[in-house]
């Protein structure tokens, strides 16, 4: 098959061995579209190796068609159009994946839209509703609100009755987030978000891919019994923690990753998405927001676009072009 070969300097579309036939509980997919995630850039730079046993090929989410099912798989027959959450291997013509990490497309959505769903919505659902344990009416602060995860999280907050405040990198991004349902927001180029968030109202859950540089300000705006869920460290790995504030306000600091979770854990997240979110996608209440797509052979250009922090929503790679 063809797949992306990568190093720090370039991405190249070329021949590579096809994955082994699917084992029990697995399916082989013909990839139509692949999602681009910041984790791909980190892996390419040598900072985020794949979990043990996972494909070294980049790519954490795809859409496509089932072409072969392993023993015991009856609900994903050949020809089924699906999307899948991966630990690696998505920048390729084919991928083999545990069936628990695969979902049929929501009614009415095509394969291009389907590729924008698994990583963003699984990350947002996991960290807001499972790790963050949002209760009815609780308020949310979303950093990097215009990212793929951010735009998914805004819509989930709106759909399930959670007012949200976003931080973003530009006024254009802020306008896009408001259109999706954010109540208020702040451009990071204006300085600290603390006063703006406090004027809006303290928050119960913070979803943060930034890390160290935001830690002190996050603690300042987090409510008593609030939860800070950290999913990345774009702003650094180490920062002082105010233990006095942590204890007196009973704040909880939660570190969370998705990629390294076992198939059973990912399967539970996707099962909840199918139950709670897929119907809202089918009805158009929630939409996958796609910024732009590139042909897979031009993956370098897609990475450069994401590296510039230029995207509002998901960046995709067209593999087969099937819709």
Secondary structure as GFF3:
##gff-version 3
##sequence-region A 1 323
A	DSSP	beta_strand	2	6	.	.	.	ID=ss1
A	DSSP	beta_strand	11	15	.	.	.	ID=ss2
A	DSSP	beta_strand	26	36	.	.	.	ID=ss3
A	DSSP	alpha_helix	38	44	.	.	.	ID=ss4
A	DSSP	beta_strand	61	69	.	.	.	ID=ss5
A	DSSP	beta_strand	81	85	.	.	.	ID=ss6
A	DSSP	beta_strand	94	98	.	.	.	ID=ss7
A	DSSP	three_ten_helix	99	101	.	.	.	ID=ss8
A	DSSP	beta_strand	102	104	.	.	.	ID=ss9
A	DSSP	alpha_helix	111	114	.	.	.	ID=ss10
A	DSSP	alpha_helix	118	125	.	.	.	ID=ss11
A	DSSP	pi_helix	126	131	.	.	.	ID=ss12
A	DSSP	beta_strand	140	143	.	.	.	ID=ss13
A	DSSP	alpha_helix	148	159	.	.	.	ID=ss14
A	DSSP	beta_strand	164	168	.	.	.	ID=ss15
A	DSSP	alpha_helix	171	180	.	.	.	ID=ss16
A	DSSP	beta_strand	184	187	.	.	.	ID=ss17
A	DSSP	three_ten_helix	188	190	.	.	.	ID=ss18
A	DSSP	alpha_helix	194	200	.	.	.	ID=ss19
A	DSSP	beta_strand	203	208	.	.	.	ID=ss20
A	DSSP	three_ten_helix	212	214	.	.	.	ID=ss21
A	DSSP	alpha_helix	215	221	.	.	.	ID=ss22
A	DSSP	beta_strand	222	230	.	.	.	ID=ss23
A	DSSP	alpha_helix	243	248	.	.	.	ID=ss24
A	DSSP	beta_strand	252	255	.	.	.	ID=ss25
A	DSSP	alpha_helix	263	276	.	.	.	ID=ss26
A	DSSP	alpha_helix	278	282	.	.	.	ID=ss27
A	DSSP	beta_strand	290	295	.	.	.	ID=ss28
A	DSSP	three_ten_helix	296	298	.	.	.	ID=ss29
A	DSSP	alpha_helix	299	307	.	.	.	ID=ss30
A	DSSP	beta_strand	314	318	.	.	.	ID=ss31
###
